[in-house]
Amino acid sequence: MIHVNRHTIAKPEVLTNKAKAEHDKAHKHYITDGETKAFDHKLFKNLEVKTAIETLFNGKCAYCESRVDKTSPVDKEHFRPKTSVKNKDTGDVIRGYYWLAADWDNLLLACAHCNRTGTHKDVEGEEFVSGKLDYFPLADESKRATAKGSNLKAEEKVRLIINPCEDKPESIIAYNEDGEIFPKLEITKHQEHKVKTSVEIFGLQRSQLHKDRKEKWQLIQSQIIRIKENYEDYLETSKPKYLERLKREFKELKRYKNKEQEHLGVARFVIRQEMEALKAILIKLKTYDS
């Protein structure tokens, strides 16, 4: 999971021009009329919104970073559920954040595996159920916002799942060479709880994700090894062919950092482990070119 800067994409005009009217209808539906059946929110389904969300997240799930178009149907995900919120421990259900249904800051791109409830297998072959759907866990239920004008800032402080557009996932998430995802060391207890809850809710321990992250780790590690080997060969022989190979290998490594790449969080994590050595080689490379 990586941070995604929402401000790189303009807010769709339809969410500015028509959001208040839809909110007023939803408010009347739930509050004035006291209806319990779900209100039919339509604005978030608009093609302009769909295009903006897919562009913002580069066609990847905001949570697992898999390309949505190759893994499952596209879900325009409401980070705070619009219709209802379910307590994972008690099963209790309360009305959702209906007033945020057309809020640009509440819309993300998700794959069906992360967003919908389903049964999956972990890397050991054990079955488990995951999927965000109506879950939005908090560390303190008394802080939950229940209506427009509620204190969302207070709720944000006790939120227990990661929002890629509000949080900095790379500062609290770590990976290993087997594709496992877990909390970084030396983070707060709340941050640790948030990582663990996110992994559980989104099902980030799914076996295919483990395999994909492991493969990404191995590919990048092999790339870094080739860089180091070509660098050593050039130091020993001064042959231009090794210098050219070195340049090509660095160019290929840079490709893994492209924002369209799947599992960019893993790529950045692996490269960061070797950053000092890679920087030293790049400095020497510039010297040799001058």
Phi, psi and chi 1 to 4 in degrees:
 res  aa     phi    psi   chi1   chi2   chi3   chi4
   1 MET       -  138.2 -161.7 -176.9  -59.1      -
   2 ILE  -129.1  162.8   60.5  170.7      -      -
   3 HIS   -74.4  137.0  176.0   69.5      -      -
   4 VAL  -122.0  121.9  176.1      -      -      -
   5 ASN   -82.0  104.2 -176.6   -2.9      -      -
   6 ARG   -62.4  -26.2 -172.7  176.8  -68.7  -83.0
   7 HIS   -74.3   -3.7  -59.1  -62.2      -      -
   8 THR   -76.4  -14.1   59.3      -      -      -
   9 ILE  -121.4  131.9  -60.8  -65.2      -      -
  10 ALA   -68.0  143.3      -      -      -      -
  11 LYS   -62.6  128.1  177.8 -179.2  176.9  179.6
  12 PRO   -56.2  134.9  -26.0   36.1      -      -
  13 GLU   -58.8  -34.5  -72.1 -172.9   14.0      -
  14 VAL   -61.6  -28.9   67.8      -      -      -
  15 LEU   -78.8  -18.1  -63.2 -177.2      -      -
  16 THR   -88.0  -42.4  -61.2      -      -      -
  17 ASN   -80.9  -30.0  -59.9  -27.5      -      -
  18 LYS  -121.0   -2.2  -60.4 -178.8  178.9 -179.6
  19 ALA   -63.2  -40.7      -      -      -      -
  20 LYS   -64.0  -41.8 -176.6  179.9 -176.6  -55.9
  21 ALA   -62.9  -42.4      -      -      -      -
  22 GLU   -68.1  -38.8 -176.1  174.5   87.4      -
  23 HIS   -61.7  -42.9  165.3  -93.7      -      -
  24 ASP   -61.1  -39.0  -70.2  -14.6      -      -
  25 LYS   -66.3  -42.0  -70.0  179.2 -178.9  177.8
  26 ALA   -65.8  -39.1      -      -      -      -
  27 HIS   -62.8  -44.6 -176.4   80.9      -      -
  28 LYS   -62.0  -41.6 -180.0  178.5 -178.1  -61.0
  29 HIS   -59.1  -49.3  176.5   88.1      -      -
  30 TYR   -85.9  -46.1  -73.3  117.3      -      -
  31 ILE   -89.9  -53.3  -52.6  -56.9      -      -
  32 THR   -71.6  -47.1  -54.5      -      -      -
  33 ASP   -87.6  -15.2  -62.2  -18.9      -      -
  34 GLY    68.4   25.9      -      -      -      -
  35 GLU   -70.0  147.2  -65.8  -75.5   -8.1      -
  36 THR  -108.6  -20.9   56.0      -      -      -
  37 LYS   -70.5  154.8   63.3 -179.1  179.9  180.0
  38 ALA   -66.2  137.4      -      -      -      -
  39 PHE   -76.9  143.3  177.9   79.0      -      -
  40 ASP   -87.3   86.4 -175.5   18.4      -      -
  41 HIS   -72.6  133.2  -65.1  -81.0      -      -
  42 LYS  -121.1  -27.5  -64.3  179.5  179.3  179.0
  43 LEU   -58.8  -40.3  -79.4 -174.9      -      -
  44 PHE   -65.9  -15.8   77.3   95.1      -      -
  45 LYS   -86.4   -6.4  -56.7  174.0 -174.5  177.2
  46 ASN   -57.4  142.0 -174.1  -79.8      -      -
  47 LEU   -59.4  -37.1  179.6   59.2      -      -
  48 GLU   -60.8  -40.2 -179.0 -171.5    2.2      -
  49 VAL   -69.1  -44.6  177.7      -      -      -
  50 LYS   -57.8  -45.8  177.1  178.7 -178.1  -67.1
  51 THR   -63.9  -43.0  -59.5      -      -      -
  52 ALA   -63.5  -42.2      -      -      -      -
  53 ILE   -66.8  -43.4  -68.6  175.3      -      -
  54 GLU   -64.2  -36.3  -69.9 -176.5   -0.8      -
  55 THR   -69.0  -44.1  -58.2      -      -      -
  56 LEU   -57.9  -42.6  175.2   63.0      -      -
  57 PHE   -99.7   12.3  -69.6   95.6      -      -
  58 ASN    52.9   36.2  -64.7  -69.3      -      -
  59 GLY    71.9   11.5      -      -      -      -
  60 LYS  -110.8  150.2  -61.7 -174.7  -63.1 -177.6
  61 CYS   -61.5  133.0  175.0      -      -      -
  62 ALA   -63.2  -22.9      -      -      -      -
  63 TYR   -99.6  -52.4  -54.8  124.6      -      -
  64 CYS   -99.6   -8.8   72.5      -      -      -
  65 GLU    65.7   19.7  -77.1 -162.4   89.5      -
  66 SER   -84.5  149.4  -62.3      -      -      -
  67 ARG   -67.6  120.8  -74.1 -152.5   61.2   88.5
  68 VAL   -64.7  -38.5  175.3      -      -      -
  69 ASP   -68.4  -13.5   54.3    6.1      -      -
  70 LYS  -108.4  -10.3   83.4  171.1 -171.5  178.8
  71 THR  -107.6  -30.8   60.8      -      -      -
  72 SER  -174.6  174.7   60.1      -      -      -
  73 PRO   -62.1  156.0  -21.0   32.4      -      -
  74 VAL   -80.1  128.1  174.0      -      -      -
  75 ASP  -111.4  124.7  -81.5    0.9      -      -
  76 LYS   -84.1   97.8  -67.2  174.6  -73.3  -62.6
  77 GLU   -85.1  133.0  140.3   80.3  -21.3      -
  78 HIS   -90.6  114.0  -72.3   84.5      -      -
  79 PHE   -58.2  -50.2 -175.5   65.0      -      -
  80 ARG   -92.6  115.3  -74.9  177.9  165.2   83.5
  81 PRO   -54.9  134.1  -24.1   35.2      -      -
  82 LYS   -79.9  -32.0   67.5 -177.1 -175.0  -57.7
  83 THR   -97.7  -50.1  -58.0      -      -      -
  84 SER  -151.4  159.5   60.4      -      -      -
  85 VAL  -126.1  127.7  176.9      -      -      -
  86 LYS  -109.3  136.3 -174.7  175.0 -177.4  178.8
  87 ASN   -82.8  117.4 -173.1  -54.2      -      -
  88 LYS   -64.1  -29.4 -169.1  171.9  179.0   61.9
  89 ASP   -85.6  -41.1  -62.8  -39.3      -      -
  90 THR  -100.4  -21.5   65.9      -      -      -
  91 GLY    83.7   -1.9      -      -      -      -
  92 ASP   -65.2  145.1  -66.8  -20.3      -      -
  93 VAL  -124.0  132.7  177.6      -      -      -
  94 ILE  -124.6  166.9   61.3  173.7      -      -
  95 ARG   -63.2  143.6 -173.7  174.3   56.1 -125.4
  96 GLY   -83.5 -170.5      -      -      -      -
  97 TYR   -87.8   65.3  -59.3   79.0      -      -
  98 TYR   -60.9  -29.1   68.2   89.9      -      -
  99 TRP   -75.4   -6.2   67.0   95.8      -      -
 100 LEU  -109.0   10.4  -62.3  177.1      -      -
 101 ALA   -62.4  -31.3      -      -      -      -
 102 ALA  -114.1   22.3      -      -      -      -
 103 ASP   -86.4  119.3 -170.5  -43.6      -      -
 104 TRP   -55.9  -37.2  173.5 -124.2      -      -
 105 ASP   -70.4  -11.6  -69.4  -23.5      -      -
 106 ASN  -101.8    2.0 -164.6   42.4      -      -
 107 LEU  -107.3  130.0  -64.7  172.2      -      -
 108 LEU  -132.6  172.0  -66.2   84.8      -      -
 109 LEU  -103.0  131.6 -176.3   68.0      -      -
 110 ALA  -140.0  152.2      -      -      -      -
 111 CYS   -85.3  159.5   71.0      -      -      -
 112 ALA   -62.7  -31.2      -      -      -      -
 113 HIS   -65.9  -38.4  -65.0  -47.4      -      -
 114 CYS   -81.2  -31.6  -74.2      -      -      -
 115 ASN   -95.6  -29.6 -167.9   36.9      -      -
 116 ARG  -108.3  147.7  -53.3  179.9 -164.9  179.5
 117 THR   -66.9  131.0  -59.2      -      -      -
 118 GLY  -161.3  165.7      -      -      -      -
 119 THR   -99.0  131.5  -58.5      -      -      -
 120 HIS  -132.0  174.7  -53.1  -78.8      -      -
 121 LYS  -119.5  141.5  -70.5 -175.2  178.0 -179.5
 122 ASP   -86.9 -176.0   62.4   20.7      -      -
 123 VAL   -65.2  -20.8   71.9      -      -      -
 124 GLU   -89.3   -2.1  -57.7  -64.5  -25.7      -
 125 GLY    88.4    4.2      -      -      -      -
 126 GLU   -81.0  136.7  -65.0  -67.1  -34.3      -
 127 GLU   -81.4  146.4  -70.7 -170.4  -15.7      -
 128 PHE  -151.4  158.9   64.7   92.6      -      -
 129 VAL  -108.1  133.6  176.3      -      -      -
 130 SER  -149.4 -179.1   66.4      -      -      -
 131 GLY   125.4  128.9      -      -      -      -
 132 LYS   -68.6  -53.9  179.2  174.0  172.0  -70.3
 133 LEU    44.6 -109.2 -160.7   60.1      -      -
 134 ASP   -98.9   10.4  -66.5  -22.4      -      -
 135 TYR   -85.2  136.4  -66.3  129.0      -      -
 136 PHE  -151.6   75.5 -166.3   74.1      -      -
 137 PRO   -71.3  143.8   26.3  -34.2      -      -
 138 LEU  -125.2  151.6  -56.9  176.9      -      -
 139 ALA   -74.6  -22.4      -      -      -      -
 140 ASP  -138.8  104.8 -177.9   -7.9      -      -
 141 GLU   -63.7  -24.0 -169.1   62.5   31.0      -
 142 SER   -67.6  -16.2   70.3      -      -      -
 143 LYS   -90.4   -1.4  -57.7  -66.3 -175.0 -177.1
 144 ARG   -65.3  133.6 -173.4  174.2  -62.4  -79.9
 145 ALA   -78.5  132.2      -      -      -      -
 146 THR  -121.0   -1.5   56.3      -      -      -
 147 ALA  -162.0  163.0      -      -      -      -
 148 LYS   -58.2  133.8 -173.9  175.3 -177.8  178.9
 149 GLY    96.3  -10.5      -      -      -      -
 150 SER   -64.8  160.9  -63.8      -      -      -
 151 ASN   -81.1   87.8 -167.5  -11.3      -      -
 152 LEU   -67.6  -28.7  -80.1  177.5      -      -
 153 LYS   -64.1  -39.2  -71.5 -174.8  177.4  179.4
 154 ALA   -67.7  -38.8      -      -      -      -
 155 GLU   -66.5  -37.2 -174.9 -175.8   84.7      -
 156 GLU   -57.2  -34.0  -83.8  -71.9  -77.1      -
 157 LYS   -69.8  -19.5  -66.1  179.4 -179.8  178.8
 158 VAL  -116.0    9.8  -63.8      -      -      -
 159 ARG   -63.9  139.5  170.0  167.3   49.2   83.4
 160 LEU  -113.6   10.1  -76.2  178.2      -      -
 161 ILE  -127.3  149.2   52.6  174.6      -      -
 162 ILE   -76.6  132.9  -63.5  171.2      -      -
 163 ASN  -105.6  109.9 -176.1  -20.1      -      -
 164 PRO   -59.6  -21.1  -23.9   35.1      -      -
 165 CYS   -91.0  -15.3  -68.7      -      -      -
 166 GLU  -110.7  -33.1  -63.4  -65.0  -26.8      -
 167 ASP   -96.5  172.8  -61.1  -44.5      -      -
 168 LYS  -114.1   81.1  -56.7  -72.3 -174.9 -177.7
 169 PRO   -54.1  -35.5  -26.0   35.8      -      -
 170 GLU   -68.7  -15.5  -68.6  155.0  -76.0      -
 171 SER   -85.8  -11.0   68.2      -      -      -
 172 ILE  -127.3   -8.2   58.3  176.6      -      -
 173 ILE  -108.6  138.2  -72.6  176.9      -      -
 174 ALA  -125.9  162.3      -      -      -      -
 175 TYR  -134.3  163.1  -53.3   86.5      -      -
 176 ASN  -127.3  175.9   64.4   22.4      -      -
 177 GLU   -68.4  -11.7   60.1 -174.0    3.5      -
 178 ASP   -90.3    0.2  -70.0  -35.2      -      -
 179 GLY    90.8    7.5      -      -      -      -
 180 GLU   -76.7  144.6 -175.5 -178.9    1.2      -
 181 ILE  -117.4  134.0  178.3  171.9      -      -
 182 PHE  -157.3  168.9   50.4   89.6      -      -
 183 PRO   -68.6  144.5  -17.5   30.7      -      -
 184 LYS   -69.1  157.8  -83.5 -170.9  172.2 -179.1
 185 LEU   -74.1  158.4  -61.4  174.9      -      -
 186 GLU    60.3   37.3  -60.8  179.1   -3.3      -
 187 ILE  -111.8  168.5   59.9  176.4      -      -
 188 THR   -70.2  162.3   67.3      -      -      -
 189 LYS   -61.4  -38.6  -73.0  -67.2 -177.2 -177.6
 190 HIS   -64.6  -42.9  177.6   68.6      -      -
 191 GLN   -63.6  -40.1  -70.3  172.8  -33.7      -
 192 GLU   -62.5  -43.1 -179.0 -179.4  -10.9      -
 193 HIS   -63.1  -39.4 -165.3  177.3      -      -
 194 LYS   -64.8  -42.5 -173.8 -176.2  -72.9 -172.3
 195 VAL   -63.4  -49.0  172.7      -      -      -
 196 LYS   -62.8  -40.6  -70.4 -178.9  177.0  179.4
 197 THR   -67.2  -39.4  -56.8      -      -      -
 198 SER   -64.2  -43.8  -62.9      -      -      -
 199 VAL   -59.6  -40.8  169.8      -      -      -
 200 GLU   -70.8  -50.4  177.4 -173.6   -6.0      -
 201 ILE   -64.4  -45.8  -67.7  -72.3      -      -
 202 PHE   -82.6   -9.7  -57.2  134.6      -      -
 203 GLY    70.0   40.1      -      -      -      -
 204 LEU   -74.7   -0.8  -60.3 -176.7      -      -
 205 GLN   -95.5   12.3   70.5  -88.3   47.9      -
 206 ARG   -55.7  141.2  -57.4 -167.5  -61.2  -93.0
 207 SER   -57.0  -40.6   60.6      -      -      -
 208 GLN   -67.0  -34.6 -171.7   57.6   53.9      -
 209 LEU   -66.6  -41.5  -70.2  178.5      -      -
 210 HIS   -55.7  -48.2  -97.1  -86.6      -      -
 211 LYS   -63.9  -43.1  -67.0  174.4 -176.7  176.8
 212 ASP   -64.8  -42.4  -71.1  -12.8      -      -
 213 ARG   -68.4  -37.7  -68.7 -167.4  -63.6 -105.4
 214 LYS   -63.6  -43.3 -179.6  176.9 -178.2  178.4
 215 GLU   -63.7  -41.0  180.0 -179.6   -3.1      -
 216 LYS   -62.6  -43.4 -179.8   70.7   71.2  169.0
 217 TRP   -58.4  -48.1 -178.2  -64.1      -      -
 218 GLN   -65.1  -40.1  -68.9  173.2  -21.7      -
 219 LEU   -62.4  -44.5  -74.1  170.7      -      -
 220 ILE   -71.6  -39.5  -64.7  173.4      -      -
 221 GLN   -62.4  -40.4 -165.7   62.4   55.4      -
 222 SER   -63.4  -38.3  -64.9      -      -      -
 223 GLN   -62.8  -43.1 -168.0   71.6   36.8      -
 224 ILE   -66.9  -38.3  -67.5  172.1      -      -
 225 ILE   -61.9  -42.2  -70.6  172.5      -      -
 226 ARG   -63.6  -37.2  -72.9 -165.6  -65.8  -87.9
 227 ILE   -61.7  -47.2  -73.4  173.9      -      -
 228 LYS   -65.2  -39.6  -68.7  179.6  176.8  179.6
 229 GLU   -66.4  -43.1  -72.1  176.6  -15.9      -
 230 ASN   -67.0  -32.7  -81.9  -73.7      -      -
 231 TYR   -65.8  -44.8  179.7   59.9      -      -
 232 GLU   -63.4  -41.7  -68.3  -62.7  -34.0      -
 233 ASP   -61.6  -39.9  -72.7  -22.4      -      -
 234 TYR   -69.0  -39.8 -178.1   71.5      -      -
 235 LEU   -61.7  -37.1  -70.5 -179.6      -      -
 236 GLU   -77.4  -35.0  -69.3  178.6    9.3      -
 237 THR  -113.0  -22.6   66.9      -      -      -
 238 SER    61.1   17.4  -63.1      -      -      -
 239 LYS   -76.0  131.7  -68.7 -177.5  178.2  179.6
 240 PRO   -58.5  -28.4  -24.6   35.0      -      -
 241 LYS   -62.1  -33.8   68.1  176.4 -177.3  179.2
 242 TYR   -73.1  -33.2  -67.4  118.9      -      -
 243 LEU   -65.9  -41.0 -174.0   57.9      -      -
 244 GLU   -67.0  -40.2  -67.6  -55.0  -47.6      -
 245 ARG   -62.8  -39.8  -73.1  179.0 -174.3  173.3
 246 LEU   -60.8  -42.6 -169.3   54.2      -      -
 247 LYS   -63.4  -41.6  -67.7  177.5 -177.3  177.9
 248 ARG   -65.9  -38.8  -72.5 -162.2  -59.2  -89.1
 249 GLU   -67.3  -37.6  -61.9  -64.7   -5.2      -
 250 PHE   -66.8  -37.9  -96.8  114.4      -      -
 251 LYS   -63.4  -40.0 -174.5  176.1 -179.0  179.4
 252 GLU   -68.4  -38.5 -176.9   65.6   17.0      -
 253 LEU   -63.0  -39.4 -177.6   64.3      -      -
 254 LYS   -62.0  -31.7 -173.6  176.5 -179.6 -179.9
 255 ARG   -62.7  -33.7 -173.9  180.0   69.0   81.7
 256 TYR   -66.3  -16.8  -75.5  111.2      -      -
 257 LYS   -95.2    3.0  -63.2  169.9   65.6  177.6
 258 ASN   -62.8  137.9 -170.5  -65.7      -      -
 259 LYS   -65.2  -18.0   62.1 -176.7 -179.4 -179.7
 260 GLU   -81.0  -12.2  -76.7   82.4   21.7      -
 261 GLN   -68.1  142.0  -71.6  -81.1  -32.1      -
 262 GLU   -70.7  152.2  -68.7 -175.7  -62.1      -
 263 HIS    53.4   45.9  -50.1  -62.9      -      -
 264 LEU   -64.9  -29.3 -175.3   54.0      -      -
 265 GLY   -59.9  -41.6      -      -      -      -
 266 VAL   -65.3  -45.7  177.6      -      -      -
 267 ALA   -57.2  -48.1      -      -      -      -
 268 ARG   -64.7  -36.6  -70.4  174.7  175.8  173.2
 269 PHE   -64.9  -46.1 -174.8   83.6      -      -
 270 VAL   -65.1  -46.0  179.3      -      -      -
 271 ILE   -63.4  -37.1  -67.6  171.9      -      -
 272 ARG   -62.7  -32.1 -160.7  174.1  -67.6  121.5
 273 GLN   -65.0  -27.1  -49.4  -50.3  -57.4      -
 274 GLU  -108.4   13.0  -59.3  -77.9   -7.5      -
 275 MET   -59.5  -42.7 -170.5   57.1   71.5      -
 276 GLU   -62.5  -45.2  -73.3 -170.4   18.0      -
 277 ALA   -65.4  -41.7      -      -      -      -
 278 LEU   -66.9  -39.3  -67.6  171.7      -      -
 279 LYS   -63.6  -40.6  -81.2 -175.4  176.5  179.2
 280 ALA   -62.1  -40.8      -      -      -      -
 281 ILE   -67.3  -41.4  -65.9  174.4      -      -
 282 LEU   -63.1  -38.8  -82.4  171.3      -      -
 283 ILE   -62.4  -44.5  -68.8  171.7      -      -
 284 LYS   -64.4  -38.2  -71.7  -68.1 -174.6 -179.8
 285 LEU   -60.9  -42.0 -168.6   57.6      -      -
 286 LYS   -64.9  -36.1  -69.4  179.6  179.4  179.3
 287 THR   -64.1  -42.9  -58.6      -      -      -
 288 TYR   -67.6  -29.4  -61.2  143.7      -      -
 289 ASP   -79.9  -19.5  -84.0  -14.3      -      -
 290 SER   -80.4      -   61.5      -      -      -
